[in-house]
Amino acid sequence: MNTPVQKIGFKTVDVVFPKDSESIFNNSVKTFGGATVQLYNFARELSKYHHVNALVNEYENINFQDHEDLNILFTFNEKDNFLFKVVKFHSAVRKSKPQVIIQRGLSLFSSFLAIYCYFFEIKFIFMFAHDREARGRFQRNNRKNLLYPVLLKFATSLIVQNGYQRDHLPPEVSHKVNKIKNGFQINKNDMCIKDGVLWVGRLEPWKRPEILLDLAEKLPDKKFIMIAPVVKKHESYAEEIYARAAGQPNVEVIKFVNHNDIDRHFKCARLFVNTSLEEGFPNTFIQSCKNNTPIVSLKVNPDNCITRFNLGFCCDDNCDLLLSCTEKILSDDALFRTISSSVYTYAKENHSIEQNVKMLQKLI
């Protein structure tokens, strides 16, 4: 149990959660993203220093266990019209009287929120959730956010996950930019029998799950687990992936895992494979590392972390190399033990939520 930190000179901090955060607060099986998990991790840790409100949509049911750490404030219903959303959001913020508002993940709302905070003299901290966002584009569809310059101008602080995001922001906002790595609680886990290949991700085309199925076809004697929830507007794509996986006897598909239960899958996997076209800094990399599980990434390698810290292999978008690297870690016990040790050390030294929140605390 963590020792409480005395809240000297504490502030009120509102953390605005994305609309797809319902499963965090009521244990539903609705899909959530990495931005939600990181906001939750940061918010809980920040509550040691400040009074933290979680601003969430008006969900029908709440079954939330962390009321002592986070106070829930409802904003609006997703079905409300735009004007009603504005009025209800403003009402929630005026009720909480925050000195700081934190939001993660680029949307049109991000730009409006930056203006809102500027007008009401509230410090606004925006956190990038994906490399596309640093180019002013939405994560889900890669379309340009025409109001992106507004966000850059009026946000008080801009938090990036990696060097790529920092380097793609305009130089005129460099004084606002801070790099803070994603964070988790890093605890030493008891090792279990590690077996098979794990893939975790929402079923969106840019995550390229079909490449994982290609890999499984080439390694029919190896076990593959896909934790692969459906994403709204990509239902037909998800059904194609599910149908194909059903015809591969060495592939098990799990359509949803609650954020509290995901660690056991990383803990028991021999290897984690990422096939995404691009990411920010994947939560799954940290979840792999803190559970002693090596990584083989087809393309994503933020800040060259995989190669710099011996976390596994990055394959430079080469599927033949993906196959050979996967076979190497699955078959070579000595190599597995070496990488398994180094990934945990990396997670502990770089992605401890306690240490990374201290950097955010300085901005607040």
N, C-alpha and C positions, 0 to 999 in steps of 0.2 A: 504493500500500500504506500502511495506517495505521501511524503510529508507536506502538509498544506503550506502554501506560501502566503505570508501576511500581505494583505491588500493595502499597502500604504499608498495614498494618493491615487486610488483606483478611479477609473473612468467607466462610463457606460459605453459598451461597444455593441452595435447591432450587426449581426452576421446574416446576410441575405442569402437564403438557400435557393437553388434552382427548383423549377416546378417538378422535376423528376426525383425529388428527395423523399417521397412518401414512405418508402420502406425503412428509412432511418428512424422515423418517428412512430410508425405503427406496425412494423414487422410485416408489411404487405409483401407481395411477390412482384411488385411493379419495378421495372428496370430503372437502375440508377447509374450515374456516371462517376468517373474518378474525381471530378470537381466537387461533387457532393461529399464523398468520403474525406477529401482533404479539408474542406470547410469544417466538417464535423470534428476531425482530429485537431485542427487549429483552434476551433472554438472551445472545445473542452479544455485544452491546455491553457488557453488565454483566460479561462474562468478562474485560474489560480491567482491571476493578477488583477482582473477587472470584473465588473458585473457584465455578463454577456447574455444578450438576447438572441434567440434563433428566430429570425423572421421567415415564416413558412406560409405556403398556401393554405387555404381553409380546407384541410383534409377532413373527411367524414369521421374517421376514428383515430384516436391517439392512444398508443400504448408505449409510452416513452419512459425509460428507466433512469434518465440522467437529469431529472428536474433540479437536483441540488446543484448541478454544474451549469445547466443552460435553462433559461426561462423561455418558454415558447410564446411567441406573439404571432397571431394570425394576421395576414395581410389581406388577400383577396381570393376569390374563387376564380379559377381559370376560365370559367364560363361568363364571368362578368364582362360588360363592355368596357372599352378603354377608359372612359371618363370615370366609371364606377371604380375601376382598379386604382386610378390615380387618387381618388378621394379616400378610399379605404387604406391604401398604402400610406398616404400622408397622415391619416389618423393614427395608424400604428406607430409611426415614427415619432409623432408629437407626443404620444403617450409614453414612449420609452425615453425621450429626451437624450439621445446619444451624442457623445462628443466625436465618435468615430463610427463610420459604416464601412464594412468590408463586403465585397462581392467578388465572385470568381467565375470566369467563363464569359466570353464576348457575346453580347446580344445587343439589339437596339436599346433594350432596357438599360444596359450599362452606360450608354451615352446620356440618356435622360437622367439617370441617377447621378451622374457626375455633375450635370447642370443643377439638379435639385440640391445636392450637397453644397455646391458653391454658393447658391442663392441663400441657403439657410445656415451658412458658415459651419458646416459639419465636415470634418476631415474624411475624405473618401479614399480608401485603399482598394485598388483594383488588382486582382491576381489573374495572370494569364494561365489558361488551362491547356493550351495546345499551340504547337508551332504556327499553325495557320493564323491564329489570332494576332500574332505579332506582325503579320502581313496585312492586318485589317480585314481578315476573312472569317466567316463563321465556321466553326468546327464541323458541324453536321453536313453542310452542303458545299463548303468552299466558296460560297458567294461573297462578294465584297460588301462590307458594312459601310454604307455611305456616310454614316454619322461617326465613324471611327475617329476622325480628327477632333471631334468635340470631346470624346472621352480623353484623348491624350492631352488636350488643352486644360480641361477642368479637373481631372483627377489630381489628388494631392500626392499620391504615391503609386507607382506602378511596380508590381512584383512579378519577376520572371522566374522560370524554373531552370533555365539553362542558358548557355552562352549564345546559342542560335537566336533565341528570342531577344536577348539583350542587343545583339548586333543588328537585328532587323528593325529596331525602333529608330525613329528619326533622331538625329543628334541633338536637336533642340529640346528634347525631353530627357536627355541623359541624366540631368540632375535629379530627376524624380525616380529613376530606375534603381531597384535593388534586387539582387538575386537571392532568393530564399528557397532552399530545396524542399521538396515534399517530405512529409514526416509521418512516422508511425511510432507507436510504442515498440521498442526493441527489447524483447525478453529472450533469454536463453531457453530454447525449446528442447525437450527430450526428443532424441532422434527416434523415428519410427522406420519400419522397413520401407525404403523408397523405391518405387517401381513405376515405370511408364512415363509417358509424355503428357504434359498438361498444357492446354491452351485456354485462355480466359479472355473474353471480350464480347461486347455487344455485336450483334450481327448487322454490321454496316459494311458496304463494299470496300471502304478504304482500309478496313482491318483485314481483308483478304483471307477469310477462313477457308476458302476453297483450296488454298495452297497447303494448309494443314492436312486437309483430306487427301491431297495428292501425296503428301509425305507419308501418310498412314497406309496408302495403297502400296507404296514402295517398301514398307516395313511391316508386312502382314503378321509377323510373329511378335510384334511389339504392341503394348497396350497404349491407347490414346484416350484421354478424357478431354472433352470440350465443354466448358461452362459458357453457355452461349445464349443469352437472353435476346428476345425479339425487341426491335426498336420500332416505334411508331413511324409509319410511312415506308418501312422496309419489310413489311410482313411477307410479301411474296418472295423476296430475296431470302428471308429466313426459312421459309417453307422449302425452298429449293435446297438449301444447305441441310436441313433436317432430313429431307427425303434421300439425299445422296448418302448422308452419314448412316442412315438406317440400313443401307445396303452394304456397309463395311463392318464385318463382325468384330474387328479389333478396335472400333471406335464407340465410346460411350458418350452420349450427349446429355448434359444436365442443363435444363432450360433456365434455371434460376437458383442462385445461392445467396442467402442473406449475408450482409457485410460482416456479421459477427461469426459466421461459420466458414468463411472462405479460407482461413489460415490452414485448416486441417487438410485441404486439398493440396496446397503448396507444400505443406510439411511432408506429405506422403509421396509426392512426385519425385522421380529421379531427375527430371529435366523440365524446364519451362520453355516453350517456344513462342516467339512473337513474330507475326507475319505482316504487321501493319505497314502501310505505305509511309506514314509519318505519325508522330505523336508529339506530346510535350515532353514530360518525363513520366513514363507509365508507372502508375501505382503498382502494377503487377511486377515490375522489376524489383521494387523494394520488398514486396511481399515474398517474392522468390528468395531474395537475398537473406532476409531475416529468418527464413525457414531453411537455410542451408541448401537451396536448390539452384544449381547452375542454370544459366540462360543461354539459349541460342536464338539470336535475333536475325531475321532475314535482312532487315535494312536499318531499323531504328537503333541509334547508338548515341544518345545525347551526351554532349561533351566528351565523346569517346570513352565513356565510363566502362564499357565492357572490356575494351582492350587495355585501357590504362590500369584497371584494378583487377584484372584476371577474373572476370565474372562469368566467362564462358567464351562464346564466339559471336562475332557479327559477320554476316555473310555477303555484305555489299550487294544485296538484292540478287544473288545468284542461287537459284534453287538447287543446283547440283551441289554447291558448297553447303547449303542447308542440310541436305541429305547426309553428306559425309561427316559434318560436324555433329549431327544428331547421333549417328551411329558410333562415333568416337566416344562421346560421353556415356552412351548407354552400355558400351562394351568394355571400356577401360576403367577399371576400379581405382587404380592409382590416380589417374587424371581426375576422376570424379571426386575423390577425397580431397585433393589439392584445391580444386575450384570450390568445393562445398565449404571448405574452411575460409577461403578468401572472401566469398560473397557475404558471409555473416559479419566478418570484420568490417567490410565496406559499409554495410547497412548500419552497424552500430556507430561508426565514426562519422557518417555523412547524413543519416536520415533519422536520427533521434528527434522525435517531436519536441522533447523537452529543450534540446539545444536550439532547434530551428525557430521555435516560438520566441525564444529570447531575442532573436534578431528582429522579429516582427514587433515585439514589445518595445524595442528602442524607437521604432517609427511611431508607435502610438503615444 
